[in-house]
Amino acid sequence: MQFFSPQLSCPVEVPISTLTQQFSALIELLFRFLTEPKEVERFLTQLSDFATMNKISLGPLKNIVKSILLVPNGALKRNLSSEQVRADFIALGLSEEKASYFAEQWKVNSPTLTRLAVGQTLMINQLIDMEWKFGVTAGSSELEKVGSIFLQLKLVIKKGTQMENVYIARCGLWLGQNICLLLWLRYT
């Protein structure tokens, strides 16, 4: 398997293999929730309606949903293809038909899920402000350091609800250029 550790396969295997023709409707419901994560109340209502309509107890259905949600989470972290996801589901005991259906849904929805995951990652350490100083050293106790190019950065980064100042000082032009490029790529 591509992303499950050995201890996860047993508890996930049993409930997933018990699903019948409701599988495709449940998977569509899950992917709708994953692509619209702010709609938690709507998802819970739809899940409750699904349980009632299919005469399934809500408690075990929630356990099945939790187990199935491990798959997209792990697949996103490891950038798995739809074929790798399908192979993992088959290894967990799901039928070829159901595994292929999930893989098809993964193929359709994974670009959106990846974009959402990247958006959440970038918002954790959001760059609010940046001050920089660029110059050449005029004097130093070491002869080789005189005339060196330097870059000093002060970054204001929003971490959750708090602001944090980060100070970076680098000597050598190529170091400064690389740091600016890395910061720009990471925080924009």
N, C-alpha and C positions, 0 to 999 in steps of 0.2 A: 504494500500500500504506500501511497505517496505522502500522506500527511498525518495519519492517525498513529498514535503510539499504541503499543500492544494492549494496554489496559483499557482503551476506549472501544476496541472492536467488539467485545462481548456484550456490554450493555446496549450498544447501538444496534447490533445485529438482530436481536430478537424483536424489538418493536417495529423496526423498519420492514422486516420480512412479513409481518402480519397485515400490512396494508393491502387492500384489494383495489377495485376499480376507482376508488376515491383518490388514488394517488395523484393523478394528473391535476385534479381540482385543488388538492392541498398544495402541491408544488407551485401552481400558479398563484395561489394565495400567499405563499411564503415569499416568492420573488416579487410580488407586488409590494409586500411589506418591506423587503430589503431595498427596493429601489425608491421607496417613499418612507424612510425611517421615522419621520416625525409624526406619522399617522398611527401611533400606537393604539389609541382608543378604537379607531376604526378596525384595525387588525384584530384586536381582542374580541370585538363584536362579531366580526366575520368568522373568527375561529369558533366562537360559541355557537353561531348559527350553523356552521359546518358540522359541529358535533351533534347538534340537535337534529339536523336534516339527515345525517347518516347514522343516527342512533348510536353514537359513540360517546363514552363518558369523557367529559372535558379534561379531567386530571390526566388520564393516560394519553390523551391527544396532545396535551401540552408537553408531556415527556417525549413523545415522538417528534414534535416540532423542535424541541431543544436539541434532540439528537441529530435531526436533519440539518439544523442551522450550523452545526459543527462543520459540515462539509463546505459550504461557501466561505465560511470564515477561514478554514485551513487552506482552501484552494486559492483564496485571494492572497494570503500571506506567502504562499509558495509559487504564485503565478502559474497555476496548473492549467493545462489545456482541457477542453471538454472531454477528450479521449482519456486523459489521466483520471478525471473525475469519474467517468463511466467505469473505468477499470477498478477504482476504489470501491464504488458501490457494488459491483459484482463480487469483489473480494469480501464485502460485508454480508453477502447472501441475498442481495436484491436480484430480481430476475433481469434478464438481458433487456427486456422491453422497458421496464421501469428505469433501469440505469441509463438506457439510451434516451428516454424522455427527459430525465433530469439533465443529462449532458447537453441535450439540445437547448433546454432552457438556460443552462449555464452559458452556452455559447452566445445566446441572444443577449443575456443580461450582464455578463461579466464586464463589458466595457463601461457600462453605467455604474456598476458596483465598484470598479477600480477607480473611476473618477470621484465617486463619493468618498472612498477611503482616502484618496490623496488629499481631497479637500479637508477632511477632518484632521489629517496629519499636519497639514500646513497651518491650520488654525491654532494648533497647540502652542507653537512658538512663533507668534506673529511679530514681524519686524514693524515697530511703530515709528522709530526715528533713527537716523544715523548721522553722526558728525565725524568728519575725518580731517586729518592734518597730513600733509604730504610735504616732504622737504629733504634737505641734504645736511648731514652733520657737518658743523663748522669746526668742532674741536673734540678731541677725545684723548684719553691717556694712552690709547693704542694708535700707532701711526696708520695701520691699515683701516681703521674705522673712519678716519677723516675723509669726507667726501662721499660717504655711503648714503644711498637713498633710503629713506624710511617712510613708513606709513603708520599712522596711529588712528585707530577707529574707536568710536564710542557708539555702541548700539543700545537702543532701548527696545527691549523685547517684552511682549505681553505673554506671560505664562499663566494661562487660566485667567484669574481676575487680578493678578499682581503684575506690576511692571518691574523689570530687572535691567540694570545697567551692566553691559558687558564691555570690557576694555581689551583691545587687541593692539599690540605694537609689533611691527615687523620691520626688519632691515633688509635691504636688497630689493630692487625694483621687481624682479620676477616673483618674489614672495608676495609683495603687495598686490600685484595684479591677480595672482592666483587666489588670494584670500578674498578680494573683492568679488571675483567671479563666483567662488564657492558660496559666499554670503548671498549674492544676488540670486543664484540658483536655488538656494535653500529657503530663503525668506520671501521670495516674490511669487 
